[in-house]
Amino acid sequence: MTTTHELPYGSTKQAAQAAATESRDQLRQRIDQAKVDMNLAAKDAQQDASAAAADARSKWAQLKADAAAKMDDLQTRIDKRADQIDANVAADDAAWAEDDAAAALDYAAWTVDNARLAVLDAIDARAYADGLAKTAGS
């Protein structure tokens, strides 16, 4: 389900390239907006999950909880970064953040692929069920 607050993968890359040239205040605004977007997406996912089977809901709920914990951890590091004075520590933190961003993009791509597979599996399951119903009705 695509919502108005989601960016396509290509737009995310372009936004990241644009953000690399922005001031820290502009970056903070981007971060705050990204948090709002994540919260909206989490709410959308929660609403969508209520229509799914209990087993599937629990698996996706755990993924959402893990993502929320990761977001909290990231926010803690962002807040802590303002207190860092040592350039070497800041450089190490930047390298970690870049690695984390790359891993998050890889995870996002995997998630999209997984969602595509789930949709195709649901379509196949419905077609199979409909076929059995027709056969039983004959």
SEVO-924186 format. One record per residue (C-alpha): residue number from 1; chain; residue in three letters; y negated, z, x negated. Coordinates in steps of 0.1 Angstrom, whole numbers, plus 5000, padded with zeros to 4 digits. Layout:
<marmars>
+-----+-------+-----+-------+------+------+
:   n : chain : res : north :   up : east :
+-----+-------+-----+-------+------+------+
: NUM :     A : ALA :     Y :    Z :    X :
...
+-----+-------+-----+-------+------+------+
</marmars>
This chain:
<marmars>
+-----+-------+-----+-------+------+------+
:   n : chain : res : north :   up : east :
+-----+-------+-----+-------+------+------+
:   1 :     A : MET :  5000 : 5000 : 5000 :
:   2 :     A : THR :  4967 : 4989 : 4984 :
:   3 :     A : THR :  4937 : 5011 : 4992 :
:   4 :     A : THR :  4900 : 5004 : 4985 :
:   5 :     A : HIS :  4899 : 5030 : 4957 :
:   6 :     A : GLU :  4927 : 5014 : 4936 :
:   7 :     A : LEU :  4919 : 4990 : 4907 :
:   8 :     A : PRO :  4943 : 4962 : 4898 :
:   9 :     A : TYR :  4959 : 4966 : 4863 :
:  10 :     A : GLY :  4936 : 4939 : 4848 :
:  11 :     A : SER :  4905 : 4956 : 4862 :
:  12 :     A : THR :  4916 : 4989 : 4846 :
:  13 :     A : LYS :  4918 : 4973 : 4812 :
:  14 :     A : GLN :  4883 : 4958 : 4817 :
:  15 :     A : ALA :  4869 : 4991 : 4828 :
:  16 :     A : ALA :  4884 : 5008 : 4797 :
:  17 :     A : GLN :  4868 : 4982 : 4775 :
:  18 :     A : ALA :  4834 : 4987 : 4792 :
:  19 :     A : ALA :  4838 : 5024 : 4789 :
:  20 :     A : ALA :  4842 : 5022 : 4752 :
:  21 :     A : THR :  4805 : 5013 : 4748 :
:  22 :     A : GLU :  4791 : 5039 : 4773 :
:  23 :     A : SER :  4774 : 5072 : 4766 :
:  24 :     A : ARG :  4792 : 5105 : 4771 :
:  25 :     A : ASP :  4773 : 5111 : 4804 :
:  26 :     A : GLN :  4785 : 5077 : 4817 :
:  27 :     A : LEU :  4820 : 5085 : 4805 :
:  28 :     A : ARG :  4819 : 5118 : 4824 :
:  29 :     A : GLN :  4809 : 5099 : 4855 :
:  30 :     A : ARG :  4838 : 5076 : 4850 :
:  31 :     A : ILE :  4861 : 5105 : 4845 :
:  32 :     A : ASP :  4848 : 5122 : 4877 :
:  33 :     A : GLN :  4853 : 5090 : 4897 :
:  34 :     A : ALA :  4888 : 5086 : 4883 :
:  35 :     A : LYS :  4896 : 5121 : 4894 :
:  36 :     A : VAL :  4883 : 5113 : 4929 :
:  37 :     A : ASP :  4903 : 5081 : 4930 :
:  38 :     A : MET :  4935 : 5100 : 4918 :
:  39 :     A : ASN :  4930 : 5126 : 4945 :
:  40 :     A : LEU :  4925 : 5099 : 4972 :
:  41 :     A : ALA :  4956 : 5081 : 4959 :
:  42 :     A : ALA :  4976 : 5114 : 4959 :
:  43 :     A : LYS :  4965 : 5120 : 4995 :
:  44 :     A : ASP :  4975 : 5085 : 5005 :
:  45 :     A : ALA :  5008 : 5089 : 4988 :
:  46 :     A : GLN :  5013 : 5122 : 5005 :
:  47 :     A : GLN :  5006 : 5106 : 5039 :
:  48 :     A : ASP :  5030 : 5077 : 5031 :
:  49 :     A : ALA :  5057 : 5101 : 5019 :
:  50 :     A : SER :  5058 : 5119 : 5052 :
:  51 :     A : ALA :  5073 : 5088 : 5067 :
:  52 :     A : ALA :  5101 : 5087 : 5041 :
:  53 :     A : ALA :  5134 : 5104 : 5041 :
:  54 :     A : ALA :  5135 : 5141 : 5029 :
:  55 :     A : ASP :  5153 : 5133 : 4997 :
:  56 :     A : ALA :  5129 : 5105 : 4987 :
:  57 :     A : ARG :  5099 : 5128 : 4996 :
:  58 :     A : SER :  5111 : 5155 : 4973 :
:  59 :     A : LYS :  5115 : 5131 : 4943 :
:  60 :     A : TRP :  5081 : 5116 : 4948 :
:  61 :     A : ALA :  5066 : 5151 : 4954 :
:  62 :     A : GLN :  5079 : 5162 : 4921 :
:  63 :     A : LEU :  5064 : 5131 : 4904 :
:  64 :     A : LYS :  5030 : 5139 : 4921 :
:  65 :     A : ALA :  5032 : 5175 : 4910 :
:  66 :     A : ASP :  5040 : 5164 : 4874 :
:  67 :     A : ALA :  5010 : 5140 : 4876 :
:  68 :     A : ALA :  4987 : 5168 : 4889 :
:  69 :     A : ALA :  4998 : 5191 : 4861 :
:  70 :     A : LYS :  4991 : 5163 : 4836 :
:  71 :     A : MET :  4957 : 5158 : 4851 :
:  72 :     A : ASP :  4950 : 5196 : 4848 :
:  73 :     A : ASP :  4961 : 5195 : 4812 :
:  74 :     A : LEU :  4939 : 5165 : 4805 :
:  75 :     A : GLN :  4909 : 5182 : 4822 :
:  76 :     A : THR :  4915 : 5213 : 4800 :
:  77 :     A : ARG :  4914 : 5192 : 4769 :
:  78 :     A : ILE :  4882 : 5174 : 4781 :
:  79 :     A : ASP :  4865 : 5207 : 4787 :
:  80 :     A : LYS :  4877 : 5220 : 4753 :
:  81 :     A : ARG :  4865 : 5189 : 4735 :
:  82 :     A : ALA :  4829 : 5199 : 4741 :
:  83 :     A : ASP :  4835 : 5230 : 4720 :
:  84 :     A : GLN :  4850 : 5211 : 4690 :
:  85 :     A : ILE :  4827 : 5208 : 4660 :
:  86 :     A : ASP :  4851 : 5198 : 4633 :
:  87 :     A : ALA :  4851 : 5160 : 4629 :
:  88 :     A : ASN :  4887 : 5159 : 4618 :
:  89 :     A : VAL :  4899 : 5178 : 4648 :
:  90 :     A : ALA :  4878 : 5155 : 4671 :
:  91 :     A : ALA :  4892 : 5124 : 4654 :
:  92 :     A : ASP :  4928 : 5138 : 4659 :
:  93 :     A : ASP :  4919 : 5145 : 4695 :
:  94 :     A : ALA :  4906 : 5110 : 4700 :
:  95 :     A : ALA :  4938 : 5095 : 4686 :
:  96 :     A : TRP :  4959 : 5117 : 4709 :
:  97 :     A : ALA :  4938 : 5107 : 4739 :
:  98 :     A : GLU :  4942 : 5070 : 4730 :
:  99 :     A : ASP :  4980 : 5074 : 4726 :
: 100 :     A : ASP :  4981 : 5093 : 4759 :
: 101 :     A : ALA :  4961 : 5065 : 4776 :
: 102 :     A : ALA :  4985 : 5039 : 4763 :
: 103 :     A : ALA :  5014 : 5059 : 4775 :
: 104 :     A : ALA :  4998 : 5064 : 4809 :
: 105 :     A : LEU :  4993 : 5026 : 4812 :
: 106 :     A : ASP :  5029 : 5020 : 4803 :
: 107 :     A : TYR :  5040 : 5046 : 4829 :
: 108 :     A : ALA :  5017 : 5030 : 4855 :
: 109 :     A : ALA :  5033 : 4996 : 4848 :
: 110 :     A : TRP :  5068 : 5011 : 4851 :
: 111 :     A : THR :  5058 : 5028 : 4884 :
: 112 :     A : VAL :  5045 : 4995 : 4898 :
: 113 :     A : ASP :  5078 : 4979 : 4889 :
: 114 :     A : ASN :  5098 : 5008 : 4904 :
: 115 :     A : ALA :  5077 : 5005 : 4936 :
: 116 :     A : ARG :  5084 : 4968 : 4938 :
: 117 :     A : LEU :  5121 : 4975 : 4934 :
: 118 :     A : ALA :  5120 : 5002 : 4961 :
: 119 :     A : VAL :  5103 : 4978 : 4985 :
: 120 :     A : LEU :  5129 : 4951 : 4979 :
: 121 :     A : ASP :  5157 : 4976 : 4983 :
: 122 :     A : ALA :  5142 : 4988 : 5016 :
: 123 :     A : ILE :  5139 : 4952 : 5028 :
: 124 :     A : ASP :  5175 : 4945 : 5017 :
: 125 :     A : ALA :  5188 : 4977 : 5035 :
: 126 :     A : ARG :  5170 : 4967 : 5067 :
: 127 :     A : ALA :  5184 : 4932 : 5066 :
: 128 :     A : TYR :  5219 : 4946 : 5060 :
: 129 :     A : ALA :  5216 : 4970 : 5089 :
: 130 :     A : ASP :  5203 : 4943 : 5112 :
: 131 :     A : GLY :  5232 : 4921 : 5102 :
: 132 :     A : LEU :  5257 : 4948 : 5110 :
: 133 :     A : ALA :  5240 : 4955 : 5143 :
: 134 :     A : LYS :  5242 : 4918 : 5153 :
: 135 :     A : THR :  5279 : 4917 : 5143 :
: 136 :     A : ALA :  5287 : 4949 : 5162 :
: 137 :     A : GLY :  5269 : 4935 : 5193 :
: 138 :     A : SER :  5288 : 4903 : 5194 :
+-----+-------+-----+-------+------+------+
</marmars>
